[in-house]
């Protein structure tokens, strides 16, 4: 009996080792999932100075807004100028709460009001992918913000008024595809951050969700993407919306421009099922009549 017990325990232990993926395999899986999230979220767009041929995620990208010019920070794994010293908890705190590891409040030009809706797992996977990329020792550029919007302590009051912290909660009245589309649109791809007008304090106007604005990033006009048939995309089919997300071609044969070009290039890398989910969600939004005039 003793010999049998020893044999059984040894066999069970061997099976446990065989069935449990090694840490390196788990990390590889996290990096793969993180790459998917990275493209869905469009991280490279704000954190890479492509205009000046800057390194991936090394910061320096200038974003002009009505409140001043903000420069995307270095988010490579460099320990001096990037986020190489951040723990998973630090990374999650930044996206969930809009706070640095030292407790400083981030300006909402960093779209944490959308990223807060991400799951913890997606945040950890995103960090794993970013940390798998080359670390770049590029110093950050200071923001050039108009008075009085440059005081970080004021973000405490801004958050009280406008920030709803917390992961996305599925709507039980909707199916899985719709909820996936809502998560992708509102958390990862943060569509509303560009397609929704803002008030004088820089907060999104919830009653004009996705209705477009003439005061978008870099002082550009951003179109109405609600299903309004006259001023939005109400006449577009699900397939036509998916075409925009997969290559940028619009129903009239023209192609999107500006920042949306990069967005469509990123979303072309996610699955067809996820692009369909985004289309289903966008088509379900309340139509808002808002004709956006180009500047």
C-alpha positions as CSV (number, residue, x, y, z in Angstrom):
1,X,0.0,0.0,0.0
2,X,2.8,2.4,0.8
3,X,4.5,1.8,-2.5
4,X,1.2,2.4,-4.2
5,X,0.7,5.7,-2.5
6,X,4.2,6.8,-3.4
7,X,3.6,5.8,-7.0
8,X,0.2,7.6,-7.1
9,X,1.6,10.8,-5.6
10,X,4.5,10.8,-8.0
11,X,2.3,10.2,-11.0
12,X,-0.1,13.0,-9.9
13,X,2.8,15.4,-9.4
14,X,4.1,14.6,-12.8
15,X,0.7,15.2,-14.4
16,X,0.4,18.6,-12.5
17,X,3.7,19.7,-13.9
18,X,2.7,18.6,-17.4
19,X,-0.8,20.2,-17.3
20,X,0.4,23.6,-15.8
21,X,1.9,25.8,-18.5
22,X,5.4,27.1,-17.6
23,X,5.7,30.7,-16.6
24,X,7.4,31.6,-19.9
25,X,4.4,30.2,-21.9
26,X,2.0,32.2,-19.7
27,X,4.0,35.3,-20.3
28,X,4.0,34.7,-24.1
29,X,0.2,34.3,-24.0
30,X,-0.1,37.6,-22.1
31,X,2.1,39.4,-24.6
32,X,0.0,38.1,-27.5
33,X,-3.2,39.2,-25.9
34,X,-1.6,42.5,-25.0
35,X,-0.6,43.1,-28.6
36,X,-4.2,42.7,-29.6
37,X,-5.3,45.2,-26.9
38,X,-2.5,47.6,-27.9
39,X,-3.8,47.8,-31.5
40,X,-7.5,48.1,-30.4
41,X,-6.6,50.9,-28.0
42,X,-4.3,52.8,-30.5
43,X,-1.6,53.4,-27.9
44,X,1.1,54.1,-30.5
45,X,-0.8,57.1,-31.9
46,X,-0.4,59.3,-28.9
47,X,2.8,58.0,-27.6
48,X,5.0,58.0,-30.7
49,X,6.3,61.1,-32.4
50,X,6.0,59.7,-35.9
51,X,6.2,63.2,-37.4
52,X,9.8,63.5,-36.3
53,X,10.5,59.8,-36.7
54,X,10.6,59.1,-33.0
55,X,10.9,55.6,-31.6
56,X,7.8,53.5,-30.9
57,X,6.2,54.7,-27.6
58,X,9.1,57.0,-26.7
59,X,6.7,60.0,-26.4
60,X,6.9,63.5,-27.9
61,X,3.8,63.4,-30.0
62,X,2.1,66.8,-29.9
63,X,-1.6,67.0,-29.4
64,X,-3.2,70.4,-29.8
65,X,-6.4,71.1,-27.9
66,X,-8.4,74.2,-26.9
67,X,-6.6,73.9,-23.5
68,X,-3.0,73.9,-24.9
69,X,-0.6,71.5,-26.4
70,X,0.0,68.2,-24.7
71,X,3.0,65.9,-25.4
72,X,2.5,62.1,-25.1
73,X,4.9,60.7,-22.5
74,X,7.4,58.0,-23.0
75,X,5.7,54.7,-22.0
76,X,8.5,52.3,-23.0
77,X,10.1,50.1,-20.3
78,X,13.0,52.5,-19.9
79,X,13.4,52.9,-16.1
80,X,14.6,56.5,-16.2
81,X,12.4,58.2,-18.7
82,X,9.7,55.6,-19.3
83,X,7.6,53.4,-17.1
84,X,10.1,50.6,-16.5
85,X,9.8,50.8,-12.8
86,X,6.0,50.5,-12.7
87,X,4.4,47.4,-11.2
88,X,1.2,45.9,-12.5
89,X,-0.6,47.7,-9.7
90,X,0.9,51.1,-10.9
91,X,-0.1,50.4,-14.4
92,X,-3.7,49.5,-13.4
93,X,-3.9,52.5,-11.2
94,X,-3.0,54.8,-14.1
95,X,-5.7,53.4,-16.3
96,X,-8.3,52.8,-13.7
97,X,-7.9,55.9,-11.5
98,X,-5.9,58.3,-13.7
99,X,-3.1,58.6,-11.2
100,X,0.7,58.2,-11.4
101,X,2.6,55.8,-9.0
102,X,3.3,58.9,-6.9
103,X,-0.4,59.7,-6.7
104,X,-0.4,62.7,-9.1
105,X,-3.5,63.2,-11.1
106,X,-3.3,62.8,-14.9
107,X,-4.9,65.3,-17.2
108,X,-7.9,63.7,-19.1
109,X,-6.1,64.3,-22.4
110,X,-4.9,60.8,-21.4
111,X,-8.2,59.0,-21.9
112,X,-8.4,57.2,-18.6
113,X,-12.1,58.2,-18.3
114,X,-12.5,55.5,-21.1
115,X,-9.6,53.2,-20.1
116,X,-11.1,52.9,-16.6
117,X,-13.7,50.6,-18.1
118,X,-11.0,48.0,-19.1
119,X,-10.8,44.8,-17.2
120,X,-7.8,44.2,-14.9
121,X,-6.7,41.3,-17.1
122,X,-6.7,43.4,-20.2
123,X,-4.6,46.0,-18.4
124,X,-2.1,43.5,-17.2
125,X,-1.8,42.0,-20.7
126,X,-1.3,45.4,-22.3
127,X,1.5,46.1,-19.8
128,X,3.1,42.8,-20.7
129,X,3.1,43.7,-24.4
130,X,4.5,47.2,-23.8
131,X,7.3,45.8,-21.6
132,X,8.2,43.3,-24.3
133,X,9.1,46.2,-26.7
134,X,12.5,48.0,-26.7
135,X,13.1,50.4,-23.9
136,X,14.0,53.9,-25.2
137,X,15.8,56.5,-23.1
138,X,14.0,59.6,-24.5
139,X,13.2,62.4,-22.0
140,X,9.6,63.6,-21.9
141,X,8.6,67.0,-23.2
142,X,6.7,69.3,-20.8
143,X,3.2,70.2,-21.7
144,X,2.4,73.7,-22.9
145,X,-1.0,74.2,-21.2
146,X,-3.0,77.4,-21.1
147,X,-3.7,79.0,-17.7
148,X,-5.4,77.9,-15.5
149,X,-5.7,74.3,-16.9
150,X,-2.2,73.3,-16.0
151,X,-2.7,72.7,-12.3
152,X,-2.9,68.9,-11.5
153,X,-4.5,69.4,-8.1
154,X,-7.5,70.8,-9.9
155,X,-8.1,67.4,-11.4
156,X,-9.4,66.3,-7.9
157,X,-12.5,68.5,-8.5
158,X,-12.7,67.6,-12.2
159,X,-12.9,64.0,-11.3
160,X,-15.6,64.6,-8.7
161,X,-17.7,66.3,-11.3
162,X,-17.0,64.2,-14.4
163,X,-15.1,61.0,-13.7
164,X,-16.9,57.6,-13.2
165,X,-14.2,55.1,-12.2
166,X,-14.7,51.4,-12.7
167,X,-14.6,48.5,-15.1
168,X,-17.3,48.1,-17.8
169,X,-20.4,46.2,-16.6
170,X,-22.3,44.2,-19.2
171,X,-25.9,45.2,-19.9
172,X,-28.0,42.2,-19.2
173,X,-30.7,43.5,-21.6
174,X,-28.2,43.2,-24.5
175,X,-26.6,40.2,-26.1
176,X,-22.9,39.2,-25.9
177,X,-22.1,40.8,-29.3
178,X,-23.5,44.1,-28.4
179,X,-21.7,44.1,-25.0
180,X,-18.4,43.2,-26.7
181,X,-19.0,46.1,-29.1
182,X,-19.8,48.5,-26.2
183,X,-16.6,47.4,-24.4
184,X,-14.4,47.9,-27.5
185,X,-16.0,51.2,-28.4
186,X,-16.1,52.8,-25.0
187,X,-13.2,51.2,-23.1
188,X,-10.4,50.1,-25.5
189,X,-10.9,52.1,-28.7
190,X,-12.3,55.0,-26.7
191,X,-14.3,56.4,-29.7
192,X,-16.2,58.9,-27.7
193,X,-13.0,60.7,-26.7
194,X,-12.7,62.1,-30.2
195,X,-16.3,61.9,-31.5
196,X,-18.0,63.6,-28.6
197,X,-18.0,67.3,-28.0
198,X,-16.6,68.7,-24.7
199,X,-17.7,71.3,-22.3
200,X,-15.7,74.4,-21.2
201,X,-13.9,72.2,-18.6
202,X,-12.9,69.5,-21.1
203,X,-15.4,66.9,-20.0
204,X,-17.4,64.9,-22.6
205,X,-21.0,66.0,-23.1
206,X,-22.9,62.8,-22.4
207,X,-26.1,64.0,-24.1
208,X,-24.1,64.4,-27.3
209,X,-22.3,61.1,-27.2
210,X,-20.6,60.3,-30.5
211,X,-22.3,63.2,-32.2
212,X,-19.1,64.8,-33.5
213,X,-17.4,68.1,-32.9
214,X,-15.6,70.8,-34.8
215,X,-13.1,71.1,-31.9
216,X,-11.4,67.7,-32.0
217,X,-7.8,66.8,-31.5
218,X,-5.3,69.0,-33.3
219,X,-8.2,71.5,-33.8
220,X,-9.7,69.2,-36.4
221,X,-13.4,68.4,-37.1
222,X,-14.6,65.0,-36.0
223,X,-17.7,63.6,-37.7
224,X,-21.0,62.6,-36.1
225,X,-21.1,58.8,-36.0
226,X,-24.5,58.3,-34.4
227,X,-27.2,56.7,-36.6
228,X,-28.8,60.0,-37.5
229,X,-29.6,59.7,-41.2
230,X,-29.0,63.3,-42.2
231,X,-26.0,64.3,-40.1
232,X,-24.6,61.0,-38.9
233,X,-24.1,57.5,-40.4
234,X,-27.6,56.3,-40.1
235,X,-27.7,55.3,-43.8
236,X,-24.6,53.1,-43.4
237,X,-24.9,49.3,-43.1
238,X,-23.0,47.2,-40.6
239,X,-20.8,46.0,-43.5
240,X,-20.0,49.6,-44.5
241,X,-19.1,50.6,-40.9
242,X,-16.8,47.5,-40.9
243,X,-15.2,48.6,-44.1
244,X,-14.2,51.9,-42.4
245,X,-12.8,50.0,-39.5
246,X,-10.9,47.7,-41.9
247,X,-8.9,49.9,-44.2
248,X,-10.8,53.2,-43.9
249,X,-12.9,53.1,-47.0
250,X,-16.3,54.9,-46.7
251,X,-19.5,54.0,-48.6
252,X,-18.9,56.7,-51.2
253,X,-15.5,55.1,-52.1
254,X,-13.5,57.9,-50.4
255,X,-11.1,57.1,-47.5
256,X,-11.0,58.5,-44.0
257,X,-8.3,61.1,-43.2
258,X,-6.5,62.6,-40.3
259,X,-6.2,60.6,-37.1
260,X,-8.9,58.2,-38.3
261,X,-6.5,56.8,-40.8
262,X,-4.3,55.4,-38.1
263,X,-7.4,54.2,-36.1
264,X,-8.6,52.2,-39.1
265,X,-5.1,50.7,-39.6
266,X,-5.1,49.6,-36.0
267,X,-8.6,48.2,-36.0
268,X,-7.9,46.3,-39.2
269,X,-5.7,44.1,-37.0
270,X,-8.5,43.0,-34.7
271,X,-10.8,40.2,-35.6
272,X,-13.7,40.5,-38.0
273,X,-16.0,39.5,-35.2
274,X,-14.9,42.4,-33.1
275,X,-15.3,44.9,-35.9
276,X,-18.8,43.5,-36.4
277,X,-19.5,44.0,-32.7
278,X,-18.4,47.6,-32.9
279,X,-20.7,48.2,-35.9
280,X,-23.6,46.6,-34.1
281,X,-23.0,48.8,-31.0
282,X,-22.6,52.0,-33.0
283,X,-25.7,51.4,-35.0
284,X,-27.7,50.9,-31.8
285,X,-26.8,54.3,-30.4
286,X,-29.5,57.0,-30.2
287,X,-29.4,59.2,-33.3
288,X,-28.4,62.8,-32.6
289,X,-28.9,65.5,-35.2
290,X,-25.7,67.4,-35.2
291,X,-24.2,68.7,-38.4
292,X,-20.4,69.2,-37.9
293,X,-19.0,71.9,-40.0
294,X,-15.4,71.5,-41.0
295,X,-13.0,74.2,-40.0
